[in-house]
């Protein structure tokens, strides 16, 4: 390794998802299906919205960004997990670990920011419908998308850079099936005060601030829907944001659960399950949620399908 960080450890050993050989085959099939479903579903979303002029609106523009994030997130984690289950290779190189850490932190942070942006889009659509086209202009949408990717990239660059400056000269057994900041800090021989401070700052901004911004948007949305007199009007208004609200609920429930986990051995196993939810299950379910509950997407799919025959 380079003399700059004086790292003695050249590879890490991942604990794996399950050490019970009886479940290795079952988990291999399950994660492979989740991975393929996530790739196919999100790839379909990107392709469908790109080729369908009727879906060229701000809401679907942000949905394309979400689908791309899901593809990157699940590809960052699941191939290595499948290798561990199928080929029984539990090691990951130092550079590979930092690479996985970089892209995982990037996508998770960007997804939190993007969900907040999508909540703002739904707020404008329902609470300011007459001004929607003016407020959610394409320059603003592009600016918001660039900000989502850039801010998260800066955040992950800081965390990965700080991790790269640490010395790893002792145990190299990561108590997880992936490389994340908390797991690596436990193995460091160097002081991690700066790392911990940056983690707290990132958690406050990406987790707490974005959560309250998202909840504030939906507070205004619910208030506006309740003021609609007709039942059909309320139903139409709710349908425009129900898919996004379901995705937000699934994603933040895993984040909140992880945040309040106690530091025990049992919680380490639970933490693996939660990590699977936001790296494998959520990317696989998001396309299904948006297609099964969205008439515009289903209509566009029906138009594209006959044309491809």
N, C-alpha and C positions, 0 to 999 in steps of 0.2 A: 504494500500500500504506500501512498505518498507520505513523505516525511512531514508534510504540513500538519496532518491530523494524528500521525503516529498510531494509526489503528492496527492492532495486532490481529484482530479477527478478520478473516477473509471471506467467511460465509456464516450464515445463521442456520439453525435447525428449527423448522416450523413444527409445532406440536401436532398439527393435523386436526381435522374436524372430529374424527372418532378413532379411538385406538382399538375398538372391538372389531376383530376380523369378520365376524358374522354379518356386520352391517356395511362392510366396505363396498360390496357389489351393489347393494341397494342405494347407498348414497351416491355412488358413481353414476348410476342410471338417472337418479333424481336430479343431480346437479347438471348432468349433460342435457337433460330435457329442459331444465330451466334456462341453461345457457343458450341452447338453440332457439327456444321460444323467445327469449329476450332479443336475440339477434334478428330473428325473422320478423317479430312483431314491430320492433322499433325501426328496422329497415323498411318495412312496409309503410309505416307512418310517414317516414321521411320521403319515400318515393311517391306515395299517394298525394301528399300535400304539395309536393313540388310540381307534379304533372296536372293538378286539378286547379284551374283558375278560380273556381268558386271557393276554394279554401285559402286563397291568398289574402288572409286577414291577419291582424295582429295576434289574435288568440292562437291561430294555427302556426304562425311564425314562431311564437314562443314554444309551442308544442314540438316543433321540429328541433329546437334547441334542447328541450327536455329529452327527446328520443336519442339525440346524439350523445348527450351526457350519460344516459343509461347504457348505451352501447360501450362507451369507453369504460364506465365503471365496472360492468360485469366482465368485460374482456381483461381488465386489470387484475381481477381476483380469481375468477373461475378456472381458467386454463391451468394455473399453478395448483389450485385445489384439486382439480381432476388428475393432474400428474401425480400428486401425493397419494390419491386414492387408488389409481389404476396401476401406476408404475412403482409405487412405494418409494418415491424420491421426495424426501422431506427437507432437503437442503435448498437454500437459496443464496446466491452470491451477495456480497456486500453491495455491489453496484445494482444488482437486480432488486435487492430489498429497498434501496433508496428510490429506485425507479418506480416500484410499485407504490411506495409511500407517497411519492410526488403526485402520480396520477390519481390515486385514491383520494387523497386530501383535496386535490383540485376539483374533482367531480362532485364530491360530497358538499364542499363549500359552495360551488357554483349552483348546485341543485337547490340549496336553501335560499340563495339569492334569487334564483329563477322562480321558485314557488311564490316568493314575495312579490316579484314583478308580475306574475300571472294573476295574483290576487288583486293587485292594483288595476290591472286590465279589466278584470271582472267588476271591480268597484265602479270604474268609469262607465262600463257598458250598462250597468243596472241603475246606478245612482245619477249618472249624467248622460243618459242615452242620446239626447239631442246634440251634445257636444263631443260625442265619442270620436267621430271622424276627425275633428279638429285637434282634440287632446292627444289621442293615440295616433299621431301621424307617423309615417314611415321613418322620417329622420329620428324621432324620439324612440321608436321601437328599436332601430338599429343601434342607437346610443345606449339604450338599456341593455341590449344583448351584449354589446362590447364591454360594458361596465361589469356585467355578471362574470364573463370569462376572465377579464383582466384583473379585477379585484381578487378573485379566487386564485388566479395564477400567482399574483404577488404574495398572497397569504401562504400558499403551498411552497413557494420559493423560499420564503423566510424560514418556515419550519424545516424544510429539507436541508437548507443551508446550515441551520443551527445544529441539526442532527449530524451533518457531515463533519462538523468541527469537534464532535465528541470523540473520546477515546473508548474503544471497546477492547478491553484486554483480559476479560475474564470469561464468565459463562456466555454461551452464544445460543442458548435454547430459548426461543421465543414462545411464550405461553399463549399462542394464538395460531390460526391457520393463515394469517396474513401479516404483513408488516405495517404497523401503525405507530404513531408517535408514542403513546403511553407504554406500549410493550418494549420499544427500543430504549426508552429512558430508564427502564428498570435494569437494563443490562449495561448501562454506561458506567465507566470508571471515572468520568469527569463530573464536575458540578453541573447540575441541570437547572439552576435557579432561573436563568434567562429563558430557557425552554418552557419552564412551568409558567412564567409570567406571560409569555406570548400565547401559550395555550389558553390561559384564563381570558386574555384579551380577545382571542379569536372566538372562544365559546360565548362570550358576552355579545359580541357583534353578530356572528353568524347564527348563533342559537337563540339567545334571549331577545335581542333587538328585532331580528327578522320574524321571530315567532309573534311578538306583540304587534308588529306592523301588519302581519298577515291576519291576526285575530281582529285588529282594528278595522281592516278592510271588510272582513266578513261581518263585523258588528254593524257597520253602515249598510252592508248588503241586506242582512236580515231585517234591519229596521225599515229599509225601503220596500222590501218584499211584503212585509206585514201591512204597509200602508196601501198596498194595491187592493182594490175592493173586490174585483172578480176572482173567482177561484182559478179560472183558466189563465188569467194574467199572472197570478202567483205561481202557477205550475210552470208556465213558460220561463218566467224569470229565474226560478230555481233550477230548471233544467240547463240553463246557460252556464251555471257554475257548479252543479252537483258533481261532475266528474273531477274537476280540479279540487273541490273540497274533500272528496274521498281520497285522492292522492295525497293531499296535505295531511289528512288524518292518519293515513298509514305511515307516512314518512316521519312525521313528528312524534308519533307514538313510540317508534323505535328509538328516536333520539332522546326523548324524555326518559324512556326506560333505561337506556344506557347511562344517562347522566346521574340517575338516582340509584344505580347498582351499588350495593355494598361491596367492600373489598374482601370477598371470601372465595373459597375454591368453587363452591356451587355457582356463584355468580360468574366465574370465569367461563364455565360451561354455558350458562345462560347468555353470556356475552357473545359467544360464538353463534348461537342461534339468532340473536338479534342482528349480528353482522351479516348473516345469511339473508335476513329479511331485506336489508337495504342494499345489498350487493348482488343478490340473485333473484329473490322473490319479487321485490318492487319493480325492477326493470322488466321482468316477465309479465307482471300484471298491468302495468301502466298502459300499454297498447290495448289490452283487452278492455280496460275501464273506459278509455276514450273512444273505442270503436263500438262497443256494445251499448253504450249509453249516449251516443252522439248520432243524431239523424243525418247531419251533414256529412260526416265521415262515411257512414254506411251508404248514403246515396252516391257519394263520389266513388266508393269502392264498386258499387253496382255498375256505374258508368264505365269505369276503367276495365273491369273484368271482361265484358263482352268485346271490348275493343282489342283486347290482347289475344283473343282466340283466332 
